Amino acid sequence: MKKLLTLGAALLSLTFSASAQKMASCCARPAGNLSASATEAFAMLAADKDFSGGHDAPLPYSYAGEGKMIEFKTPDGTSGKGFEIKSATPSNKYLFVIHEWWGLNDYIKKEAATFAAEMPGVNVIAVDLYDGKVATTPDEAGKYMGEVKSERAVAILKGAQLYAGPKAQFASVGWCFGGGWSLQQALLAGKQTVGCVMYYGMPEKDVAKLKTLNSDVLGIFAAQDKWINPEVAAQFKKDMAAAGKKVTIESYDADHAFANPSNPKFNAEYAAKAHGQALTYLRTKFKVKA
């Protein structure tokens, strides 16, 4: 009996050790490109059933307003896509709108059109980080988000920057998946960046990278968010302070994706207030009058 107990304990120890190693491997920061760590950490949520279960399929909607789909060359030798609404007058001001985990659907085109109408003199491009794929179910959205390669997303954003030109001024706004990539866009654009708005997206955790930001950041978060929670927002504030950069954190007593009208957790009052804050911030950065 004593031998059996000893053997059982040894097997339990080995099992626990293997599980711990597996957990460490799963949760470790990805090696290599640190810009990938924050965005890939968020992409791992695609496998979280609670996360996908909190996103009902978007209600049918068709956008039929101003704007057109465009293609541009990307540094990896292929091409990227976006939805562009050009300023009525020539302008070097560009707002990049970055979609949620659903992809560049008609809701995002509508958001792009809203910003374009509210900021005359600013070109608006909704950048497609899914290369044409648009999800209509949570399962599809999780699949597409999980398939995004950081290198490809970076190439698409750089291609859009090249399309805008070397004299362009950039600001960005994004939600959820796009919130994290809005911050990455601000980092990638370097001295051409004038502003960044991120809605409940995964912040960059590398202070050395944050030190390279050329602008402050407006972060809009949800206090009831289980994933991009208040602790994540508080750590981002600390990291930005350590980097010597300014961040304004706006927290709403709402759940993740509260600004998405097709989400069951949509809060019309908070969404309108948050949009007003984002608009005021962006108008200030682009020096656009109300």
C-alpha positions as CSV (number, residue, x, y, z in Angstrom):
1,M,0.0,0.0,0.0
2,K,2.8,2.4,0.9
3,K,4.4,1.7,-2.5
4,L,1.1,2.4,-4.2
5,L,0.7,5.7,-2.4
6,T,4.2,6.8,-3.2
7,L,3.7,5.9,-6.9
8,G,0.4,7.8,-6.9
9,A,2.0,10.9,-5.4
10,A,4.8,10.7,-8.0
11,L,2.3,10.5,-10.8
12,L,0.2,13.4,-9.4
13,S,3.4,15.4,-9.2
14,L,4.3,14.7,-12.8
15,T,0.7,15.6,-13.9
16,F,0.8,18.9,-12.0
17,S,4.2,19.7,-13.4
18,A,3.1,19.1,-16.9
19,S,-0.1,21.1,-16.4
20,A,1.9,24.0,-15.0
21,Q,4.3,23.9,-17.9
22,K,1.4,23.9,-20.3
23,M,-0.2,26.9,-18.5
24,A,3.1,28.8,-18.5
25,S,3.5,28.1,-22.2
26,C,-0.1,29.3,-22.9
27,C,0.2,32.5,-20.9
28,A,3.8,33.5,-21.6
29,R,4.5,36.6,-23.5
30,P,5.2,35.8,-27.2
31,A,8.9,36.0,-28.0
32,G,10.2,38.4,-30.7
33,N,8.2,41.4,-31.8
34,L,6.9,43.0,-28.6
35,S,4.2,44.9,-30.6
36,A,2.6,41.5,-31.1
37,S,2.4,40.7,-27.3
38,A,-0.5,43.0,-26.5
39,T,-2.5,42.3,-29.7
40,E,-1.9,38.5,-29.6
41,A,-2.8,38.4,-25.9
42,F,-6.2,39.9,-26.9
43,A,-6.5,37.5,-29.9
44,M,-6.2,34.6,-27.4
45,L,-9.6,35.6,-26.1
46,A,-11.1,34.1,-29.3
47,A,-10.9,30.7,-27.6
48,D,-12.8,32.0,-24.5
49,K,-16.4,30.9,-24.6
50,D,-17.5,33.6,-22.2
51,F,-15.9,36.2,-24.4
52,S,-17.5,34.9,-27.6
53,G,-20.8,34.3,-25.8
54,G,-21.0,37.9,-24.8
55,H,-21.1,39.0,-28.4
56,D,-24.4,38.3,-30.2
57,A,-24.3,38.3,-33.9
58,P,-24.7,41.8,-35.3
59,L,-28.2,42.8,-36.5
60,P,-28.5,43.0,-40.3
61,Y,-27.5,46.5,-41.5
62,S,-26.5,47.8,-44.9
63,Y,-24.6,51.0,-45.4
64,A,-25.4,53.0,-48.6
65,G,-23.7,56.4,-47.9
66,E,-20.6,58.2,-49.1
67,G,-17.2,56.4,-49.5
68,K,-15.7,53.7,-51.5
69,M,-13.5,50.6,-51.1
70,I,-9.8,51.1,-51.9
71,E,-6.7,48.9,-52.4
72,F,-3.1,49.9,-51.6
73,K,0.2,48.2,-51.8
74,T,1.7,46.8,-48.6
75,P,5.4,46.4,-47.7
76,D,5.1,42.6,-47.7
77,G,4.5,42.6,-51.5
78,T,0.8,42.1,-51.5
79,S,-2.1,44.6,-51.1
80,G,-4.4,45.8,-48.4
81,K,-8.0,47.1,-48.4
82,G,-9.9,49.9,-46.7
83,F,-13.0,52.0,-47.0
84,E,-12.2,55.6,-47.7
85,I,-14.2,58.8,-47.4
86,K,-12.1,61.6,-48.8
87,S,-12.2,65.2,-47.6
88,A,-14.1,67.6,-49.9
89,T,-11.0,69.8,-49.9
90,P,-7.4,68.5,-50.3
91,S,-6.1,67.5,-46.9
92,N,-3.1,65.7,-45.3
93,K,-5.2,64.8,-42.2
94,Y,-6.1,61.1,-41.9
95,L,-8.2,59.3,-39.4
96,F,-7.8,55.5,-39.4
97,V,-10.8,53.7,-38.1
98,I,-10.1,50.1,-37.0
99,H,-12.8,47.5,-36.8
100,E,-13.9,45.2,-34.0
101,W,-13.6,41.5,-34.2
102,W,-16.4,41.3,-36.7
103,G,-14.3,42.8,-39.4
104,L,-14.9,45.8,-41.8
105,N,-18.6,45.5,-41.9
106,D,-21.2,48.1,-42.7
107,Y,-21.5,49.2,-39.1
108,I,-17.8,50.3,-39.2
109,K,-18.4,52.0,-42.6
110,K,-21.2,54.0,-40.9
111,E,-18.8,54.9,-38.0
112,A,-16.3,56.1,-40.5
113,A,-18.9,58.2,-42.3
114,T,-20.1,59.7,-39.0
115,F,-16.5,60.8,-38.1
116,A,-16.0,62.2,-41.7
117,A,-19.2,64.3,-41.5
118,E,-18.3,65.6,-38.0
119,M,-14.7,66.5,-39.0
120,P,-14.7,68.4,-42.4
121,G,-11.2,68.5,-43.8
122,V,-10.2,65.1,-42.5
123,N,-9.8,62.0,-44.7
124,V,-11.2,58.9,-43.1
125,I,-10.0,55.3,-43.9
126,A,-11.5,52.3,-42.2
127,V,-8.6,49.8,-42.5
128,D,-9.4,46.2,-43.1
129,L,-7.1,44.0,-40.9
130,Y,-9.0,40.8,-42.0
131,D,-8.2,41.0,-45.7
132,G,-11.8,41.0,-46.8
133,K,-13.2,38.6,-44.3
134,V,-16.3,39.7,-42.5
135,A,-17.9,37.7,-39.7
136,T,-21.6,37.3,-39.1
137,T,-21.4,34.9,-36.1
138,P,-19.3,34.8,-32.9
139,D,-17.7,31.6,-34.1
140,E,-16.6,33.2,-37.3
141,A,-15.4,36.3,-35.5
142,G,-13.3,34.3,-33.0
143,K,-11.8,32.4,-35.9
144,Y,-10.9,35.4,-37.9
145,M,-9.5,37.3,-34.9
146,G,-7.4,34.3,-33.9
147,E,-6.0,34.0,-37.4
148,V,-4.7,37.6,-37.6
149,K,-0.9,37.6,-37.8
150,S,0.8,40.6,-36.3
151,E,3.2,40.9,-39.2
152,R,0.4,41.0,-41.7
153,A,-1.6,43.6,-39.7
154,V,1.5,45.8,-39.4
155,A,2.1,45.5,-43.1
156,I,-1.6,46.6,-43.8
157,L,-1.3,49.6,-41.5
158,K,2.1,50.6,-43.0
159,G,0.6,50.3,-46.5
160,A,-2.3,52.6,-45.5
161,Q,0.2,55.1,-44.2
162,L,2.2,54.9,-47.4
163,Y,-1.0,55.4,-49.4
164,A,-1.7,58.6,-47.3
165,G,1.8,59.9,-47.9
166,P,4.9,61.1,-46.0
167,K,3.3,64.5,-45.2
168,A,0.1,62.9,-43.7
169,Q,-1.0,63.5,-40.1
170,F,-2.5,60.4,-38.5
171,A,-5.0,59.8,-35.7
172,S,-6.7,56.5,-35.1
173,V,-9.8,55.1,-33.3
174,G,-10.8,51.5,-32.8
175,W,-13.0,49.3,-30.7
176,C,-12.3,45.9,-29.0
177,F,-9.8,44.1,-31.3
178,G,-9.4,47.5,-33.1
179,G,-8.8,49.3,-29.9
180,G,-5.5,47.6,-29.4
181,W,-4.6,48.0,-33.0
182,S,-5.4,51.7,-32.8
183,L,-2.6,52.1,-30.2
184,Q,-0.3,50.0,-32.4
185,Q,-1.1,52.3,-35.4
186,A,-0.1,55.3,-33.3
187,L,3.2,53.6,-32.5
188,L,3.8,52.6,-36.1
189,A,3.2,56.0,-37.5
190,G,5.9,57.6,-35.4
191,K,6.2,61.4,-35.7
192,Q,3.2,61.5,-38.1
193,T,0.9,60.5,-35.2
194,V,-1.1,63.3,-33.7
195,G,-3.7,61.3,-31.7
196,C,-5.1,58.0,-30.7
197,V,-8.4,56.8,-29.3
198,M,-8.8,53.2,-28.1
199,Y,-12.1,51.7,-26.9
200,Y,-11.7,48.7,-24.5
201,G,-8.7,47.4,-26.4
202,M,-5.6,45.6,-25.1
203,P,-3.0,48.3,-24.2
204,E,0.7,48.0,-25.2
205,K,2.6,46.7,-22.1
206,D,6.2,47.5,-23.3
207,V,7.2,50.8,-21.7
208,A,10.1,51.2,-24.0
209,K,7.7,51.1,-27.0
210,L,5.3,53.5,-25.3
211,K,8.2,56.0,-24.9
212,T,8.2,56.3,-28.7
213,L,4.6,57.6,-28.9
214,N,4.3,61.0,-30.5
215,S,1.0,61.8,-29.0
216,D,-1.1,61.3,-25.9
217,V,-3.9,58.7,-25.8
218,L,-7.6,58.7,-25.0
219,G,-8.5,55.3,-23.5
220,I,-12.2,54.5,-23.1
221,F,-12.9,51.5,-20.9
222,A,-15.8,49.7,-19.3
223,A,-15.8,49.0,-15.5
224,Q,-17.8,45.8,-15.9
225,D,-15.5,44.4,-18.6
226,K,-14.2,41.0,-17.5
227,W,-11.3,41.0,-20.0
228,I,-10.0,44.6,-20.5
229,N,-10.9,45.2,-16.9
230,P,-10.2,48.2,-14.6
231,E,-6.9,46.5,-13.5
232,V,-5.7,46.5,-17.1
233,A,-6.7,50.1,-17.6
234,A,-4.9,51.1,-14.3
235,Q,-1.7,49.3,-15.4
236,F,-1.8,51.1,-18.7
237,K,-2.0,54.4,-16.9
238,K,1.0,53.4,-14.8
239,D,2.9,52.2,-17.9
240,M,2.2,55.5,-19.7
241,A,3.4,57.5,-16.7
242,A,6.6,55.4,-16.6
243,A,7.0,56.2,-20.3
244,G,6.6,59.9,-19.7
245,K,3.4,60.0,-21.8
246,K,0.0,61.3,-21.1
247,V,-3.1,59.1,-21.2
248,T,-6.7,60.1,-20.3
249,I,-8.7,57.2,-19.0
250,E,-12.5,57.4,-19.2
251,S,-14.3,54.6,-17.5
252,Y,-18.0,53.8,-17.9
253,D,-20.1,51.6,-15.6
254,A,-20.9,49.4,-18.5
255,D,-19.8,46.1,-20.1
256,H,-17.4,45.3,-22.9
257,A,-18.6,46.6,-26.3
258,F,-21.1,49.0,-24.7
259,A,-20.5,51.4,-27.7
260,N,-21.6,48.8,-30.3
261,P,-25.3,49.3,-31.2
262,S,-25.5,45.7,-32.4
263,N,-24.3,44.3,-29.0
264,P,-26.8,43.2,-26.3
265,K,-24.7,45.2,-23.8
266,F,-25.1,48.4,-25.8
267,N,-25.6,51.5,-23.7
268,A,-26.9,54.3,-25.8
269,E,-26.3,57.0,-23.2
270,Y,-22.7,56.0,-22.5
271,A,-22.0,55.4,-26.2
272,A,-23.1,58.9,-27.1
273,K,-21.1,60.4,-24.3
274,A,-18.0,58.4,-25.2
275,H,-18.3,59.3,-28.8
276,G,-18.6,63.0,-27.8
277,Q,-15.3,62.7,-25.9
278,A,-13.6,60.9,-28.8
279,L,-14.8,63.5,-31.2
280,T,-13.7,66.5,-29.1
281,Y,-10.3,64.9,-28.7
282,L,-9.9,64.2,-32.4
283,R,-11.1,67.6,-33.4
284,T,-8.5,69.1,-31.1
285,K,-5.7,67.0,-32.5
286,F,-6.6,67.7,-36.1
287,K,-7.4,71.4,-35.2
288,V,-10.8,71.1,-36.7
289,K,-13.5,73.5,-35.6
290,A,-16.9,72.1,-34.4
